[in-house]
Amino acid sequence: MTRVAILGAGIWGTALSLVLSRSLRAHEIALWARDTGLAEEMRRKRENVSYLPGHVLPAQIRVTHDLGEALSGATIVVGAMPSAHAREVYCAAAGRVGSRATIVSATKGLEPATHARMSEVIAQSVPTASAQRIAVLSGPSFALEVAQGAPTAVVVASPDASLAAELQEEFAAPNFRLYTNDDILGVELAGAMKNVMAIAAGTCQGLGLGSNSLAALITRGLAEMSRLAVALGARHETLSGLAGLGDLVLTCNGSLSRNRRVGIELGKGRLLPEILSGMHGVAEGVGTTAALLTLARENKIELPITEQVDAILHQGQAPLEAIRAIMERPQRKE
């Protein structure tokens, strides 16, 4: 029986614990909650009332606030925490992660302070972690639908093809299908960039714009994502797959997207602090725009949509003015 530790008991971490409990392979699952009160409530009620109500936690899922207890004997460690807290959690876990353990990042975002990808944060924070034992799980996957058992296809990426195949088997469950990929860079960048595009898509909806605008946004957003990712060394086909186009379509259209919800409210004229104060959960795109623009400047890549999203979020740009700025850019070849 494989022992798995999931770090983060928000909606995504809880949904992944349910996936592993349904897997074709037997798992002993420890779900670590940062908040003591949440851990106690989940143990008592056998569900995550705060983030994923109505889904009973099976017996093989053990909820704990003790990080050492969660990691004890774990051969697979899954990070499902917000990107802003990832380094702190991984550093705290470092001395407790076995040298042969596999660490799987399920966080879609870049570290705000350093612009590092999550696989880089893991490598820097956990000295015993070999690059060949680090993987990334990403793709179009709303946590609620995953928990409900809706058919879902995602990507598990690792530079080691055998590790990716091993994780593919570990996570495979009825209605949860995984495809392997060795382009960990492309998968991580796509997962971060699509959140910014989802804010832009939501803003279009909040302004009352129609399907033409959304189609253009998604198409040009994918082109923008691909330009930066390829310039940094990713493969173009990764951006055309589940981790790129698949997740982009989901987050730009789906009502469960927190990033899209932020955009909708911005388009309606609400201020960002007010929007975020009323949200339950993290909209990763809010903290990602600056990191992406820094990477773009360093590599002389234009990101016009990301620039305008950042201007709306952090510089007081009016959404209509942002749309105008994009539409009035010099004409160019596609």
N, C-alpha and C positions, 0 to 999 in steps of 0.2 A: 504494500500500500504506500503510495507517494504522499509525503507530508508537505503541505503547501501553506505558506504564510502570506496573507494578503494584508498589505499595509495601507490602511485607509478604509474606513467604514462608512463612506458617503454612499451615494446612490450607485456609482460605478463599481466601487469595491464590493458592495453588497451583491450587486447583480452578477459579478464575476464569481463570487463564492457560490451562488446558486448554479451557475453554469458548471462549475467544477463538481458540484454535488450531483449533477445529472450526467456527468461524463461517463463514457463507456469504461473508463478505468476507475479503480477505487482510490479515493483520496481521503486523507484526514486533513481537514481545513481549519486553520486558525485565522480568524478575522480580527485584526487589531484596530481598535478605535482610539483615536487621540484623546477624546473626551471621556472622562471617567463616567459621567452621568449617562452618556449615550451607551457605553458598554454595559453598564448595569441594567439599563432599560431593555436593551436587546436580549440580554441573558434572561431577564425575567419574563418578557413578553414573547420571546422567540420570533421577533420580527423587528425590522427597522422602521418604527413608526415615524421617525423624523424625516427620513429620506426615501423610503420605499415601503410605504404601508400596504398591508394586505398580502404580503408574501411571506409565508412561514419559512423559517430557517430550519432545515433538516438537522437531524441529530449530529451528523458528522461535521457540522460547522460549529466551531468553538469560538465564542466571542471573548476577547480579553483586552484590557487596557495595559497589560504588562508586556512590553516589547520583547523582553527576554523569553518570556513564556511562549509568545507567538512564534518566535524564530527558532526555538529549541528543536533541533532535529530536522528542520525544514530543508528539503533539497531543491524546492522551487520557492522563490520569494517574488511576489508580485507587488509592484508599486502602483497604487491607485490614489495617490494624494495629489493636491494641486501643485503646479510647478513651483509656485513661490515657497512652498514648504518642503519640497523634495530633498534639498541638500541637508536640511536640519534632520529630517527623518532618517535618511541614509547614513549620515554621520553617527547618529545615535545607534543605528543598527549595526554599524561596521564591525564592532568587536564580537558580535553575536552571529554573524553570517558565516556559515561553514565555507571553507576554501573550495569545496567542490560544488557548492550550491549554484544554481542558475538564477539570475535576477532578470525579471521581465518587467519592463516599464510599460504601464498602461496609461500614462499621463500624456495628454496631447497639449504640449506647450513648450516654450523656451523659458529658461530661468531669467526672470526680469533683470536682475542685477548684472549678470555676466553674459547673457544671451546664449548660454550653453544649452545644448540639447540634453535630454534626460539621460541618454546613454553616457554622455560625457560627465554629467553630474555623478552618476553611479561610479564610473571609473575613478573619478577624483576623490570620492567620499568613502569608498569601500576598498581599502588597499588589497584585500584578498581576492577581489573580483577580477577574473581574467576577461579580457575583451572577447574571448571566444565563448564565454559563458554569460554574455549579456544579450538580451533580446528585447524586441519592441512589439507590442500588440496594438494594432490600430485598424482603422477602417470605419465604414458607415454603421454605427451601432449605438442607437439611443438606449441607455441603460434600462429604462422602463420596459421597452419592447423586448430586450434581451431577457429580462426577468420573467416576462410573460410567456416566453418561449416562442416568440415570433421568429420565423426563418431569418437568419442573419449570416452574412459572410464577411469575414475580416481577414487581416493579414498578420502573420507572425514573421518578423524579420530578424535575421541574425547573420553575421558574416560567416558563421559555421553552418553549412547546409544540413549537417547531421543533427545539430542542436535544434534548428528550426523544425525539422521533420519530427524530432522527438516531442517538441512542444505541441506540434500539430496534433499528435496522437493524444497527448495529455489533456488538451482542452476540448477536443472534439466531443460534441454532445448532440443529441437529437435537436435539429434546427439551429445548430451553431457550427458553422463550417469555416475552416481556416485554410488559407492559401499561404505557401511559404514564399519568402523573398529574401535575397541577400543584400539588398540595397537599404541598409538601416538608415543611412543619411537621408535618402529620399523619402522614406516612410515617415521619419520624424519631422522633417521640414513640412511635408504635406499636412500632417496632423496639426501643426502649429499655424500654418498659413491659412488653412480653410476657415479657421475661427474668425479671422479678420474679415474674410469675404462674407461670412455669415452676418456680421455686424452691418456691413454695407448692404446686403440683401434686405435685412430687416429695416434699415433706414429707408430704402426705396418703398417698402410696404407702408411704413409709418407715414411717409409723404403722400401716399395714395397713388403711387405710380403703378403702371400695369405690367402685363406679362412681357411686353417688348423690353422694358427696362431690366427685368429680372433675367431674361435670356441673355441679354448683352452683358450684364454684370457677371453671370456665371461663366460665360465663354471667355471674356477678357480677364476675369479673375483667374481662370485656369492658366491662361497664357502668362500672366504675371507670376503665378506660383512656379510655373515650369521654368521661366527665365532665371529666377533666382536659384532654384534648386539645382538646375543643370550647371549653372556657373560655379556653384559650390562643390560640384562633383557627383551629383545624383544622376540617375538614369531617367531619361524623358519618359520611358514607358511606365515607370513607377507612378508618375504624376497622372498618367492616363488610366491607372488601375483603381482598385478599391480604396487604397489609402489616399489617393488624390481626388480624381473625378468623383468616385463613389461617395466619399465623405463630404465633398464640396456640395454635391447635389442634395444630399441629406440635410446638411446644416443650413443651407440657403432656403430650403423649402419646408422643412419639418417644424411643426408647432412646438416640439419638445426642446428645440435648440435654445439654450440660454443666451448664446451670443446673438442669435437672430432676435430674441426678445429684447435685448439691450438696444439693438438697432431700431426696432419698431418704436420703442419709447423715445429714443433720440429724435426720430423722424416726426414724432408728435409734439416735439418741443420741450420735453422734460430734460432736466439736467442730470448729468452722469452720477454725481453723489447720491442724489435722490433715488435714482433707478437702482443703483447697487445696494443701497441700504434696505431696500425692500425685497431683495433677491435671496432665495434659499439655495445656496450653491455658488460655484465660481464660474464666471464667464472668462475663460482663458484669453480670449482675443483682446480684451481690454489692456492687459499687460504685455501683449506680444508685439504690438505695432512698432514700438520704439526699437525693440531688438531687431526686427526685420529690416527697418530702415537703416539701422547701423550696418548690418550685414550688406545691404544693398549699396550703400555709399562706399564701403570698403571694396566692393567688387564692381563699382561703376554700372550698376543695374538700375533701371527705372522701374519704380513701383507706384504708378499714379493713383491707383485705387487705395493702396495701403497708406499713401501720403495723405489722402483726403480723409480717410477714416481716423488717422492719428490727429489730424487737424480738428475734426469734430469732437473727438474724445478729450483731447488735452490742450487744444489751443482756442477753443471757443468758436470754431468755424460753424456757421449756420449750415444745416444739411442741404438746403437748396443751393447755397453758394458752392458747396462741394460738388454737387451734381453739375453745376454750370462750369466749374473749373475743369472737370473731366471732359465734358462735351465740347469745350472751346479749345482743347489742346490742338496743336497743329495736325493737319491731316497726314496720314501715313499709310504705307502698305501694310496689309495684315501679315 
